[in-house]
Amino acid sequence: MTQMQESPVHSDVPIQRRYNRGRRATLALARVESWRLLRHPAVLGTLAAYLAEWVYSVAVGGNRFPVLQDESRFTQMPLLLVAAGVFLAVHLSVLRPARDAVADVYEAAALESWQRIVAHVLSVVPLAVIAAVVSAVRVGLAAAAPGAVGNIAVVEVLTGPVVVLTAGALAALAGTAVRSTAAGPLVLTVLGVVTVASALSATSAWRWLTLVALEHESIPPLPHALLYRPTELHVAYLLGLTVSAALVAMVLSGLRSRRMTVAVAVVLAVTLGAAAAQLRPMPTQTAQAREEARTAPAGTQRCAVVEKVTYCAFPEFFDRHQQWAEVTQGILRWLPEDRVPGRLAVRQHLWAIDGKGGTVNSAPVQEWAADDAAAGAEGAVMVGTRWGNRNDADSSATIGFAAALAARLLGPQDGRGPVAQLCGGRAIVAVWLAAQATAETEQALRDRMSAVVAGTSVSFRPVDGVHTLSVDRRGVEAALTLLERPASEVGPKITRSWDTLTAPGLTVEQAAPLLGIQVHSPAQAEGGATGC
């Protein structure tokens, strides 16, 4: 009788021991599955593709002038490839008992089906850690670039690794809900289609309900305060999606209880709450800050004086004035001493913030001029937030600023309204001065011309969406001819003949002998037309 009375007291001990053994076995299985996952062909293949893309981008020059808040976001898209490999590998692992026709053997094992699901989800954690390390290294290398500006957005960097974890949980759910190997590729295809659709709708709010929220390519780099990216909510949404998928898979695997039902309901509610919170409209404070940055940026910018030239930029882009100063000095060195202005200013501007193309008539050029005058930088040359030669938009902005600066140094421009027009000798001088200033501006001009397939004039836009300078194409082509010669040969000729070459009305044909080049007459030019 005594033994029968004592047994209930000790009845929880075997249960606790079984629980501890089950937990240890689950973690042990997670370690084994993780090692299998790291060696799976789908994972190895996608990791190799990711590294190949990275190595290629470095080999071709990479981005010498990165904006770190953007580089932080750019780490996410390549990791979608790794996430796809993880999805396929985990899905096949979950289906292994059915694929190998050993389901009965698995049923006789010490672990319950739901515990094996937990192990499969946990097996993705090491890969997510690897993705986080790789993303951190990638952003760290960008931050180490001499031309880097901005600040690293830690949450943006963490989003990609969380997506990898989410892919593993969704794969476990797909493999539990539909016991078919064909279901994995089908689900992955649907996810891919949704991702592409969100990329094509990169200004819509619903893109935040997908794995990665992209930005429209026409939006220039922005200061962090002007960005409206609810990244913290998005990561919470992704983590909620991950936990929800894992819990539902566990329920489908046999773990059914009131406590589990409550847990699923709570996690789903949190996930839906985070999803809905992402869709809220832009805060009034952010909208006001954007409008101020568009129309009157002087009050929020920092300025520096380099060689008697004042450079003003948004605080996160302040170091960019070093590249602007290099271009400015490269242009000023060939001006006659009596033509070097006593005061010169450069100010950074934004226009196409919302992904909507601006036009010259709607751009606040007059407001910018008034803002510059009020800040003591009257007549400042405008420059945008893009820089470098990474793509056509960056190249266009780089040569756009250099050309606008060179055109300003020539004196009053032709044309009416906010668009200046350069023709004849003035066009040749301005474009050559702009292009020869640095290696970046020369390459930017060549990139710009490769993008201009037709037309009698070439437009230069230092700021996204703002057309401020139009140059006769024949003058640009003559300047390209001059670029084939050393600047030390061409520069002195321009300096000596400055007044003649920059005189209004001097044609390309009249300027060519002074510069030692030959040009086609208008009748011989393509189409027999001229932009002036």
N, C-alpha and C positions, 0 to 999 in steps of 0.2 A: 504493500500500500504506500509505503514511504517513497518508493521509486516512482510509483504512478503519480504521486502528488508533485514530485520535483520535476518531472519531465516538461510540464508546460513552462516552467521558469526558464528552461534552457532551450526551448523550441525555436527561439529566434536566432540562436547561434548558427545552426546550419544554413539558415536562410541568408544571414549576413555573409557567411563564408562563401556561399554560392554567388552572392552578389559581387563580392570582392574578386572571386575567381572569374566571373563573367566580365567584370570591368578590365581586369588584367588581360584576359584573353582578347577582348575587343581592341585594346591598345596594341597588343602584340600583332593581331591581324591587320590593324591599321598600318603598322610599320612594314609588314610584309607587302601589303597592297601598295603602299607608297613606293617601295623599292621597285615593284613591278611596274607601277605607273611611270616612274622615271626612265624605265627601259622600254616602254611601249613604243612601237614604231610611229604611231600617230603623234605622240608627245615629242619624240626625238626629231621627227620630221618638221613639225611646226616650230620647235625651238631652233632648229638649224635654219629654217627660213627667216625667222626673226633676226637671228644673228647675222645672216647674210645681208638682210636689208640694212642693218645697222652698219656693218662693215662697208657696204657700198656707199652709204651716205657719207661716211668718213673719208673714204677713198676719193670721192669726187669733190672733196673740199668741205663738205658739211656746211654748217651755218656759222660763219665767223662773227656774226653780229646778232646773237640770239636775244630774244626777249623772254626772260625766264618764266614769267607766268604763262606764256604761250607754250614754251618748251615743256613745262610741267603737264599741260593738257595733251601735248602731242605724244606723250608716252603711252596713252591709253589705246589708241587705235592699233598699233602693231601687236599689242598683247591680246587683241581679239583673235588673232591667228593661233596663239598659244592656247587660249581658252577653248577654241574649236577642237584642237587636238586633245585637250583634257576631257572635253565632253565625250568624244568618241571613245577614248580609252576607258573612262569610268563606266560608260554605258555598256561596253562589252564585258567589263569586269563584273558588273552586277548580274549580267545574263550568263556568266560562266557556267553555273550549275545546269541551266537549261541547255546551253549550247553543247556542253560536254556529256549530257545525259547522265549526270550524277546527282540529280536533285535529291534523290532518296538518301544518298550518302550524306549530303549536307544536312538533311533533316535529322539525321542521327548524331550530328556533331554536338559539341557542348554549347555552342552559341545559338541563340535564337536568330530567326531571320532578320528581325529589326536591329539586332546588335551588329549583324554583318553590314547592314545599311549604314549604321553609324561609323563603322570601320572604313567603309568606302568613302564617305564624306570626309572623314578625318585624314584619309590618305592624300587628299589634295592640298592640305595645309603646307607641307614642305615645298610644293611647287609654287604656291602663292607667295611663300617667303622668298624663293628664288626670284620670282617676278618682281617682288618689291626691291630686292637688292639690285637687280639689273636696272630697274627704273631709276633708282637712286643714283647709281653710277652714271647713267646716261644724263640725268639732269646735272649731276655734279660736274661732269666734263663740260657741259654747256656753260655752267656758271664760271668755270675756270678760263673760258675764252676771253681774250683781252677786250673784245668789243661787246661783252655781255652787259645787258641792262635789265632792270626790273628785279623782282623777287620770286623765289621759288614758292610755289603753292603746294604745300605738303599734302593736303587732302586730294588735290588733283593727281599727284603722283601715286597716292595709295589707291585710287579708284581702279586702276588697271589690275593690280593684284587681287582686289576684292572681286572683280569680274571673273577672274580665273577660279576663285573659290565658288562663286555663284554657278559657274558652268558645271562644276563637279556635282553640286547639289541638284541642279536641274537634270543632269544625266542620271543620277541615282533615282530620282522621281520617275523619269521617263522609262527607265529599265524596270521599275517596280510596277508601274501602272500598265504597261503594255509589254508582255513577254515576247518581244520580237526584235531581232537585230535590225530590221528595216526601219523601226520606229526612230532610232537614234538619228540616222542621216536625215529623215524627214523633218524631225523637230529642229535639227541644226539648220536645215534649209530655210525653215520658217523664220528662225531667229536671224539668219543672214538677210533675208528679204526685208524684215522689219528694220534691221540696222541700216541697210541701204536706203530705205524709204526715209528714215530719220535724217540721214546725211543729206538727202535731197530736199528736206524741209528743215534746214539747219537754223531757221529763225522761229520755228514753231515751238509752243510750250510742251506739246505732247512728246517731243523727243526725249524729255527727261524720264519718261516711263520705259525707255529702252535701256540697254546695258551701258551705252556710252552716248553722251550728249555732245555733238559736234557744234562748231560755230561756222557761220557762213564765211566763205573765203574772201568775200568783198569787205568784210569788217577788218579794219586795220588793227594793229596791236593797240591795246588800251591800257591806261593805268588801272591798277587793281580796284580803286574806288569806283571806277566807271563800269566795271564788269558786273553783270547780273547773272551769276552762276551759283545756284544754291547747291554747292558741292557737298556740304555737310549733310544736307537732307538726302541727297542722291546716294551717298554712301550708306546712310541709315536705311534707305529704301532697298539697296542691294543686299545689305546684311539681313534685313527682314525677309527678303525674297529667298535668300539662302537658307535661313533657319526654317521658314515656312515649307520650302520644298523638302528639306530633310525630315521635318516632323510628319508631313503628309505621307512621305515614303515609309516612314516607320509605322504609321497607322495602317497603311496598306499591307505592310509585312506582318501584321498580326498584333501589334502593341495597341490594344484598344482598352481604354479605361476612361473614367470621368475626368481624372486629372489630365490625361493626355488631350482630351477634347477641349478642356479649358485652355491648356497651353497653346494648342493650335489656334483657337479663337483669339487669344490675346495677341499672339505674334502676327496673325493676319490683320488684326485691327491696327497694330502699330505700323505694319507695312503699308496698309492702305492710307493711314494718316500721313506718313512720310511722302507717299506718292502724291496725295492731294496737295500737301503743302508746297511741293515743287512747282505746282501749276499756278500759284498765286501771281498776280501781276507785279510788275516791277515797282518797288517802293518809291514813293514820291521823292524821298531824299536822293535816291540814285538818279531819277529822271531829272531833277533840278541840277544835280552836279554835272550830268551830261550836257544839258543845255548851256550851262555856264562855260564848260570846257569848249563847246562848239563856237560860242559867240564872243566870249570875253575871258580868254584863258590867262591873261596877264596876272590876275590876282592870285592864282594858285601855282604859279611857276617859279622856278629858281633861275637865276641869271649868273653868268660868269663873263669876264672880259679877258679875251686872249688876243694879244697883238692889236689892241685898240678896237677890236670888234666885240660887240656884246651878243652873247648867245643865251637864249631863254628857252627852257624846256620844262615839261612836267617833271616833278621830282624823281619819279622812277626811271625817267629817260634822261636824266641830267647828264650822265657820263657820255651820252651820244654826242655832246657838243665837241668832244675830241675829234670825232670823224668829220663833223661839219667844219671845224677849224682847219683841219688838214686840207680839205677841199678849198676853203676860202683862201688860204695862203698859197695854194697851188695856182689859183687864178690871179691873185693880186700880184704875184711876182713878175708878170709880164705886162702890167700896166705902167705907162709912163709915170714918173714920180708926181707930176703935177695933176694926174688924174686919179690918184689914190684918194678916196673919200676920207675926210677927217672923222666922220662918224658913220658907222655901219652896224646894223643890228640884224639878227636872225631870230625868228620866233617860231616855235613849234605850234602846229594847228591840227585840229581834227575836224572832219566833216561827216564822212559816211560811217557813222557809229552804228547805226541800226541795220546795216546791210542793205540799205536803199541807196541806189546810185544818185549822187547829187548832180546838179547841173550848174553851169556858170551863172545862170540868172538867179538861182535860189541860194547859192553859196553866200555866206555873209561877208563878202569881201569888204564892203564899206564898213560893217561893224568891226571887222578885224582892224582896219586902218584906224578907226576911232579909238579902239582899245589900245593899239600900239602908241598912238599919240598921247593918250592919257597916261600911259606908263613911261613916257619919256623915250620911246624907241620908235619915233615916227619913221614911216617908210620901211619897216622891217621886212626882210625877205622871208617868205613863208617856207616852212619845211614840215613834213609829216612825221609819223612815227615809224614808218617802214625804212629799212636801210639794208644795203648789201646787194648781192647778186644771186640769192638763193632761188628766186623765181622771177617771173615777168613783173609782178607787182612791185617787188623790192627794187628790181633794176630800174623800173620806170620812175619810182620815187627818188632814187639816188641821182640819176641823170636829170630828173626834173628839177631838183633843188639846185644842182650845179648850173643848169641852163638858166634858171630864173635869176640866180645870183649874177651870172655873167651878163645877162641881158640888162639887169639893173645898173651894172657898172658902165654900160654903154651910154647911158643917159636916157632922155625921153624916147618912148617907143612909138612905133606906128600903130594904127588900129584905134578902134573906138571901144569904150566900155572896159570891162575888166580883162578882156583877152588882148594881150599885146601881140604884135606881129613883127617878125624879123625877116628882112629880105636882103638880097644882094650881099655886099661885103660885110654888113653888120651880122648877117646870119652866119657867115663863115667864121668870123672872129668869135662870136658868142659860143657857138657849138664847139669850136676847137678849144677855146679856153676851158669850157666846162669839161670836156672829155679828157684832156691831158692832165687835169689837176691831180688825179690819183689813178692807180691801177683799177680801182673799183669803178670810177666814173667812166673810164675808157671802155671797160667791158660792159658796163651798163648801157652805154650808147649803142654798142654793137648788138646787144640783146634787144634793145628798143627797136632798132632798125630791122632786125630779123622778124619782129612781130608786126611791123608795118608792111603790109603786102601791096598796098595800092594807095593812090592819093598824091596830090601835088604839094602837100604840106605835112609836117610832122608836129603833133601836139606833145607838149611836155607838161606833166602834172606833178608838182612837188607834193601835193596833198591829195589823198584819195577822193575822187569825185569832183575835183576842182580843176577846170581847164583854164590856165592862165597865160600860156605862151604857145604861139603857133609860128613855126619856122618853115621857110621855103625849103622844100625837099632838095632842090639843087644845091642850096647852100650847105645843107647837112652832108650831102654826098661829097662836096668839095672839102669839107672839114675832115671827112673820113680819109680822103686822099692825103691830106696833110698829116694825119696821124701815123701814116706809114713812115714818116721821117722823124728824126730825133727832135724832141721839143727844144733842145738847145740850138737847133738850126732854124726852126720856124719862129720861135718866140721872139728873138731879136728883130726879125723882119716885121712882125706885127707891132712891136714897140716903136720902131723907127717910123713906120707909116701909119700910126694909130689914127691921126686926124683924118687922113685920106680914106683909110679902110672903113672907118665908122661913120663916115659922112652919109647922111640920108640921101638916097637916090643912087648910090654907087652900085652898079650891077655886078653880078657874079663874073661876067666876062671882063669887066674893067678891073675887078679885084684880083683875078687869077694871075696876070703878069707880075703884079707886085709881090705875090706869094710864090712865084716860080712853079705854077701848076697850069695844066691845060684842062679846060672844061668844054663840054658840049654846048652848042648853041641851043636855044629853046626849041628850034625846029628839029634838032637831032635828039632832044631828050625824049624819054619815053612818053608817048602820047602827044608830044609836041606842046605840052602845057606847062605852066609854072604856077606856083602858089601865090605869086605876088602880082 
